[in-house]
Structures are given as C-alpha cells and as structure tokens.
Amino acid sequence: MMKRLLIALFVLAAVLAGAFFAIGGREGVILLAVRFMSPAVAANREVAWDEGPATPEGRGDRPNVIVILADDLGFNDVGFYGGGRVPTPNIDRLAREGVNFPAGYAGNATCAPSRAALMTGRYPTRFGFEFTPAPIGLARVIGHFDSTAPVKPVYHEEREAETPPFETMGLPVTEITIARLLRDAGYHTLHLGKWHLGETREFQPNAHGFDESLGFYSGASLFMDPKDPEAVNAYQDFDPIDRFLWAALPYGVRWNGGDMFRPKGHMTDYLTDEAVTAIGRNRNRPFFMYLAYNAPHTPLQATKADYDAVAGIADHTERTYAAMLLSLDRNVGRVLAALKQAGIDDRTLVVFTSDNGGAHYVGIDGLNKPYRGWKASFFEGGIRVPFFMRWPGHLPAGSTYGAPISHFDIFATAAGAAGVPVPADRPIDGVDLLPFLTGARGGRPHERLFWRSGPYEVVQAGDWKLQLTNLPPRDWLFDLKADPAERHDVAAANPEKVAELKAMLAAFRQEQVKPLWPALIEAPVPLDHPLNRPWAPDDAHIYWSN
C-alpha cells in the first residue's frame, strides 16, 4: 500500500514539475491549480421574473430608470465620438435623442471601485472600497509575470496575511445603493450581468436592494463555452490577466444567489433576452434596472455570425473585439425597442456609460483616442468614458452638456427623477444633473473631482489636472483646456498651481478611510501603446496599485 502511495506521489510530482515548465513556471502552476478549482455549472434553466400589475392603474408618473453599463468600453469605440471600428447606431441614438456628456468621467479607472461609486453616489475611498477585488492567485500571476518590459511589477507578498478571501471583498452593507434607495420608495429593482461588489451572501445584489438578480458576481465571465462551434475565441498570450481568465472563469450565471447554471448563447445576447422579458413584466409599475454587460471586457469571445459580419478587419483580435462591439450595440437597440413595445419609452430615463476606459492589455491601439492612457491609469483615456442620458420629453434631445460629471452623479440623478431625497446621514458626492440639463440651474455640478488608488492621487479643478505618482515620485500637471490629451506636463512652469492642487488633495485625503484590503501589486501601465507592443526604456508609464 505504502509503495503504491509513494509511486502515486512520484507521478503527481512529475506531472506538476512538467506542468511547471510547460506552462510558464510559477505562473503555470497557479493557473493549473485555478483550472482544477473552477466551480460546477448546471444546465440552463428558465428564469421566472416577477410579474407586475396587469394594468398601469395606480402606477403614478414616476419614471423607470435603466442604467446600462458596458465593461472596458473605450471612448473611441463609440461611433458618436468618431470611432470607426464598427458602427454603433443604437448607442449613438442615445446621444442623438438625449444628452451627450463629452466630459463624463468614471468613478475610478478600474471596474469595481467605479461600480461602487456609481451604486452609492460617493467616492469609494470614503468607505474603503479603493481597490478592485481580485483573488490572490491573480495578483501573484500579474506580480510575477516575466515580461520583457524595462519596468517590472512590484508584488507585496508581505501584505497577503492582511488580505481577506476574495469572495468577502464586498461593498459594505452600511452603504445605501441606488437599488435600496429606490426599492424603499416603491420601485421594483432588477440587476442583470456583472456585479463585482462581493460574492458572499451579505454582499450579493439581493442584499444591496435588488428584488431580483441574474448574473455573475466576479469581475468577468466567459461569454460562451469556448468549445461551442458557434464561438470565436481570441487568446492574448502576452497578457497574464487573459491567461488567468481563460483558466478560471466559468460560463454561468446565478439567479437570486442560487447555484450557477449555463446561459443560452452569447452572454450579451442572453442578458438582453432576459432584460427584454423583465421590461415586459414590469411595464405597469416603476422599476429600476441595472443592466451591467461584461462586453467588451476580456476574454474576447464573439459569435461566428458577428465575427463574419466584420470580415473586413484582418487582425483576429481586433476583429473579435469589433464583433463584440457589434453585439453590444445591437443589444442596446433591443432594450430601446422593448421600451417602445411596452409603451413606456417616454417614461424611462436611460443612462449609458462604461465603467472605465479601454484596457491596454487587450492589445489594440487607439481604444481611447484622442485621449492618452488606458484603464488602470487616471489619464483621460482611463477615466473619460462614453456617457449618455435619454428621457424623451424630459431631457433636451440632441444636446451636449460639457461640464465635467461623474458616475456618482447617476445616484442623485436617479433619485431626483424618482422624487426621492438622497440620504442625509452621510456625504453624497453625486449631484442631480436634471436641473443642469433642463436649464433650471446654472454653474457646474462639480468645481473639482478626485481619484485615488493607493499612492496614485489625482485632482481636477476647473481645467487644471494634477496627477501624483510614486514610482518614481512625480507631479504631472496638465491644462485640459489647452491640452485635453495630456501631452504636455507643465508642472515645472506652474509651481504655485501645483501647490494649490496638492492642498486640495491633502484636504480630500483627510476625509477618506483606510482601504478595506491592501493592494498586493503595483503594476506598470504604459501610457502610449498597448501591452503587446515593445517597451522602450524611456516609455512614459505609471504604476497602478491594486
């Protein structure tokens, strides 16, 4: 018996050693372990959305509110802003029939803190949600990635002991979300798609004010079974995040916190199918819908039909990405058509935006053109995002509002549309934009905006923007009016302005709290090229803490 056990252990050691060298050293072993830990996914089953009243009698005139959030959608991915990769007529329609915010900003430059700002109307650093929840395994893969770049990631292994389990990295239950605010005011609240604000039951959507929830709780999901004959997959071998996602992610969703089961077809189509059904079921009562697509976040997967529809694009990665944009736009159109079909088009405020800018690790140049930088940087490319609002008969169609606004304004704007006061027991950083858009109120909603991720801090006051980075220590000052693409650092020529803005940051810092979990990695992000392009020794970059 002992002999057999020793032989088995020897074989296992040999297999692991072979895997270690075959799939990338320490990173390879982590990925191998991740594959074995993937959750079980049951077969598809029907979702039974709650049926609202049979007639609109007694409904009142309160509008519905739908927030459509894309994932890592670049500013230049939208045709309205000049993007030419694929047409986006349905997303553009929101701007043509509503309000365009060309200075619309994300609450953060990465997924989860940005979503926390949107959900609560507050800077996420006010309640410690400073860093994106991520498994330690993913942090190790990125932190130990052996790249050819002249700058390397910094991994803080000493902070692992302070890091809670990934599933418990959640939005504090003391926070009041849009869903909770509107549900308590009589709205029916629905979540579809990505959550990324905690996985254990006390942090799930249903615990944060959603009556019904269909989606996934982690930061990404497969869009299809990679082996599906209708799936087109684009693997990014140069990207450690992509390697981890293909190994770790299931193709599955959960209904109201239940076990995971398979969707039908491509995730973007599936979420829209269910959103259309839910809209029909709720046509006779006021509802809030948070439709959080995971497109076009990696891993890149499209249907063969959408891939074939963009056959003019030669590069496989770019073509797959374009096919995902095509799908996203088509499905936004389906949501708008469902509102029309249900007869509630003119009583629904629709907000469309992206959680942050396009990512450098996708490997496609120009996603955030004309702005510099990427997701995971506070340069304009990382935080200036597509941002539209449409409410027929209530908002001026085809208008542009140029003053800076932020994701956290969605909270107060939704409350204003519903006639619900915002909480008075805590600072609410968001502002109800409706009076600004109708002309009932003048001035700017915000005289200054702040962003922070660890030692990387930013303030924008008027047209001036100061970025403080730590590796190496540097003050970057930009005049956004003269230089919106942040090409010319004028800090050395404006020491008094730098000092003034630093004082604003110091005051802001005093109002924030300690992060709920530490940043395990500081990763270099090039500002002027995607990850798959060679680094030069003098390439401009920042270090992103997470």
N, C-alpha and C positions, 0 to 999 in steps of 0.2 A: 504494500500500500504506500509506504513512505517513498519507495523507489519511483512508483508511478507519479506521486505528487512532485518529487524533485524533477522528473522528466518534464512534467507539465509546466512547472515554473521555469525551467530552462527554455522550453519552447516559447513560452509567453515573453520571457526576457529577450529572446532572439527576435521575435516578431516586433516588439516595441523598439528594439535597437534599430531594426531595419526601417521601421516607420520613421524613427528619429532622423535618419539620414536621407530617407527617400522623400519626405515631405517637409523638410525645412528645419532640422534641428529642434531647439526648444519650442519654437512656434509650432512645428509639425506635431509634437507630442500633445500640446494643448489642443490643437484642432482635432486630433484623433480622439481625445477624451470628450471633446464637445459633441462630436458625432454620436458617440455612444449614449450621451445624456439627453438627446432630443426627446421631447415629450410625445406620448402616444396621441394619435389623431383619429377620431372615429369617422365613420361615413357621414356624408351630408345628410342633414335633416332640415325639415321646413321650420321657418321661424313664424311664430304666431304673434304678430304685432297687435297690441290692444286696439280695439275698435272704439272710436269716439262716438259722440251722439249721431243719431240718424239725420238730424236736421240742424241748421245753424241757429235755431231759435234760442235766445238767451245767451248767445255767444258774446255779444258786445262788439265793440270796434277795435279791440286790442289787436295789434298786428302780430303775425307769426314772425319769428326770427330764425333765419338759417345762416349759419357760419360754415362756409366751405373752405377748408384748409388744405392746400397742397403741401407736399413734403419735399423740400430742397428745390423748389421751382425757381430758376434763375430769372432775373429781371428781363433778360434778353430772350427768354423762352416764350414770351407773350407777344403775339403779333402787334397788338396795340402799341407796344413800346418799341416796335421796329424789328423784333425778332423775325427771322426769315427761315428758320429750320423747317417748320411746318406751319400752315395757317392755324389760327386759334379763333375762329369766328364767334364761338359761343362765349368764351371768356372775354373777348373783345366787346361782345354785345353788352356785358355788364357795365363796361365803361361808356359805351355809346348811349345806353338807356339810363345810366345812373351817373355816379360821381367817380372821377379818377383822382387818385391821390399819388402824384408822382414823387412826393417825399413821404411815402408811407414806410414806416420802419418796423422791423421785427423787435420783439421784446428782448431777444438775445440772438446770438449768432449760431446757436445750436438748438436742436429740436426741443428738448424737454423744458428748459428754463423759459424758452419763448412761449411754449404752450401754457406754462404756469402763469406767465404774465397775462396772456390772453384770457385764461379762465377766471382769474381773480381780480383783474384791473389794477394790479400792483406790481412794482418791481419785485422780481422773485428773490432778490437778495434781502428784501425786508423780512422774509420768513425762511431764509436759509437754503432755498432751492437754487443754488448757484451753479451747480454742475449737472450735466446730463447723467442720469443713472446708467451705469454700464457694469456688466459683470467683470470681476477681477480678471477672468481669463482673457477678455477682450483687451483690457488695459495692458496686460502682460504681452499680448501679441503685438500691440502697437509699440509699447515701450521697449521691446527687444527686437523690433524689426530691423533686419540688416539691410539698410538701403545704401545706395552709392552717394547719397547727398552729403555735402561737406558739413552739414549741421545734423546732429543726431537727436533723437528723443531722449528725454530725461525721465527715468522711471523711479518713483519713490516707493521702494519696497517697504521702507520703514513705516509707511502710512497704512499698510494693509491691515494691521491689527485694529486700526480705528474705523475700518470700512465695514458698514453693515452689509448683510446679504442683499444682493441686487433687487430681489423681489420686494424688500421693505424700504427701498429708496422711493418714497412717495410724497405726494402733495399733502402737507399737514392737514389733519381733519379739522383744525381750527380755522382754516381758510374757508371763505364763502365764495363758491363758484357762481358763474352766470346761471348754471343749471339750478343750483339750490335757490338762488335769489328768485328766479322766475317760477320755479315749481311752487315755492311758498306763496307766490302771488296768483296761483291758479293755472299756470301753464303746464302742459304735458311736455316732458323733456325727453329727448332721444339722442343717443350717441351711436354713431357708426364709424368704424375704422380704427385708426391708431389712437392709443391713449398715452402711454409713456409717462404716466404720472404715478406709477406704483402698481404692483401686481397682487399683493396680498389683499384679502377681502376688505380690510379697513381703508384701503386706498383706491379701490376699483371705482369705475364710473357710478355704479349704483349707490355707493357710499358718499359720493360727492354731488348728489342731487339729480341724477338721471333716473327717470322712471324705467327706461328700457335702454339696453346697451347691447350692441352687436359689433364685435371687433376683436382686436388683439391688444395686449397690454404692453408688450415690449416695444423697442424703438424701431422695429422693422418687421417685415414678413415676406415670405415668398408670395409671388403673385399667382403662380401656377405650380403644379407638380413639374419639376424640371424634366421628367421623362414623358410628359404629356406630348403626343405627336403634334399638337397644335401650339406648343410652346416654343418660343425662340429665346435662347439664353445668351447673355453676353457676360463672360467671366473677365474680371480685371485682375490678372495675376500679379500685377505690380502693386496692388493695394492690400495691405494687411486687413483692413476692415472688411473688404469684399470677401477675402478668404474665410474670415470668421463667419460672416453672414451665411454663406453657402453651406458651411458646416453645421451651423447652429439653428438656423431658422426652420420652423415647420411651415406647412401650408395649411393654416387652420384659423378658425375664429371661435369666439366664445359668446354665448347668449346669456346675459344677466349673470355672469360669473360661473356658469356651468362648465362642463368638460369641453375640451376642444373638439371641433368637428370640421370637416372639409367644406369649403365653399363650393359654388358651382362656377366653373370657368375662371376667367381672369379676375383678380381681386377687384380691380377698378370697376369692371362691369358688374360684378356681384354686389358690391356695396351700393352701386346705383340702383340695381334691380330692387334691393331691399328699401332704399331710400324712397323710391317711387311708390312702392307699396305703402310705406309708412305715411307718406304725404296724403295718399288717398284715404287712409284710415283716420287721419286727423284733420280732415278738411273742415269739419264743423266745430272745432274747438281751437283756441290759441295754443300754439306749440312752439317750442324751441328745439331746433335740430342742429347738432354739431356733427358735420359730415367731414371727417378727417381722413382724406385719401392718403395712402402711402406712396403714391406716384408723384414725381419720378425718382424717388429715393432708390438707391441700390438695395438688393441685387437687381440688375436690369433684366427684365423679362417682358416680352410682348407676345401677343397672339400672332400666329402666322399671317392672318388676314391683315392686321395692322402693319406688320413688317412688310408685306407685299405692297401695301398701299404707299409706301415711301421708298420705292425701289430706286429712285434717282439718287439716293445717298449711298456712296460707295463704302465708307468705313462701317464695319459691322457694329461697333459700339455706338457710334453716332446714329446709325440707322435704327437700332433697337431703342435708343433713347427717344428718337423722334417718333417712333411708333407709340411709345408710352405717352408722349405729349398729345398725339392724335387721339388716343383713347381718353385721356383726361378731359380734353376739350369736348369731345363727343358726349361724354357723360355729364359734364356741366350742362350741356344743352338739354339732355334728357331730364335733368332736375327742373330746369326752367319750363320745359314742356309739361311736366307733371303738375306744376303750379297752375299753369294755364288750364290744363284739363280739369283740375279740381275746382276751378273758378275762384282761386284765391291769389292770383298773381298780383293784384293791386293791393292786397292786404298783407304782403310778405316783404319784410326787409331782408335782402340777401347781401351778405358780406363775403367777398372772396379775397383770399390772400395766401401767402406762403409762410411757413414757419421761420425760414431764413433763406439766404441766398443759395445759389448753386454751389456744389461741392467740387473742390479741386481733385478729389480722389476718383471722380467719375472718369477723368481723363479726356475731357472735351473742352477745348478752348472757347472763350467768349460767352459762357453761360450768363454772365452778369454784365456784359457790355452795355453801356460805356463805362461802367464803374470798375474800380480796382479792388482786388481781393476776392475772397471766397467765403463760404460757410466756414465757421471756426476762425473768423477774424472780424474785428469791428471796423474794418474798412467798409466803404459803402457797398461793395459787392457782397459782403456777408450779411448786411442788415437792411439795405434798401430793397424792398420786395414789391412785387405786384400787389396792388391794394385797390379794390373797387367796392362801392356800395350802390345797391339798386333798390328803390322802393317807388314803383310807379305812382304818380300823382302826389307824392310827398317830397321827393328829392328832385332837384332840377336835372333833367335828362341832359346828357352830353356835356356836363360841366366838369371843370377841373378845380380842385382845391389844392393850392400849392404849399401851404404852411405845413411844417413837419407834424406828423401824427404817429401814434404808436399802436401796437397790438393791444395794449392795455386800455385803449380808448373804446374798444369793442364792448367791453363790460359795461361802461357807463352809458354808451350809446344804445345798447340793447335795453338797459334799464329805462332810459329816457323814452324810447319808443313804446315800451310797455306801460309807462306811467308808474314805475316802481322806484322809490327812493333807494339810493345806494347806501350801504352800511355806514353808520355814523360813528362806530366804535373803533375805527382804525383808519389810517391814511389810505385813501383811494387815489392812485396816481392818474388813472384814466379820467377823461373828460367826455361828457356827452357832446358829440360832434354835430348833432342835428341842428341846434340853433346857429352854429357857424355856417352850416351848409345852406340853410334857408335864408340867411342874411339877418336873422333876428339878433345875432350877436357879432360884434366885430373883434378885431385883435387876433392874436394867435392862441391856439389852445395851450401851447407849451412854450415858455421862454427858454427852457433848457431841457435836455434829455440826457440820461445817463445809461451806461452799460458797464458791467464788470464781470470778469471771470478770473478769480484769483488775483494775482498782482497786475493783471492787464486791466486798465481802467480807462474809461472814455467819457468825456462830457462834450455835448454840442450845445452851444449857447448862441442864438442868432445864427449868423453864417460862419461862426468860428467853431472848429472842432479840434480838441486836444486828445491825443492818444498817448498813454503812458505804458511803455513796455519794459520788461525786466531782463530779457536775455538777448542782447546786452541792454542795460538801462538806457532808455532813450525817450525824449519828448518829441512827439510828432505833432506839429500844428499845421492845420490847413484852413484856408479861406474857401469855404464851399461855394460861395457866390462866384468867385473868380476861377476856382479850380475844383469843380464838383467831382472830378475823377481822382483827386488826391495825389497828384503827381509831384507837387512842389511843396516840400516841407519848409515852412517859413518860421520855425521856432526860434532859430538863432537871431533873426531880424526883429523879433517881437517878444523880448523877454518880459515886458510888463503884462502883455496879454497872456503869456504862459503862466505867470504868477497868479493872475486873476482867475484863470480857469482852474488852476491847481487848488486855489482856495475853495472854489465851488465843489471840487471833488472831495476835499477834506471834510467839508460840511456834510456832503451826501454820505460819506463813509461812516460818519458818526451815527447815522440813522439806520444803518444796516446791521444784520446779526451774523453770527458765526455760521459758516456753511454747515448743513446737516450731515454731510460726509465730506471727506477730503478729496482733493484732486490727486490721483495716482500718477498721472503722466503730464508732462509738458512736451508737446509735440510741435515741431517746426512746420509752418504753413507758408509756402511761397506765395508772394502776392501777385506775381505777373505771369505765371504759367501753371498748367495742371500738373498733377503728380507724375504722369507718365513722360514728361519732358525732362531732359537732363538738367541738373542743377549746375550753376556756375558758382564759383567761390564767393562772388560779390552779389548774388541774388538777394534782393530785398525780401525779408520774411519777418514773421512774428512767431512767438511761441504761445500756443494755446494750452491753457490749463484745464484739465478735466480728470 
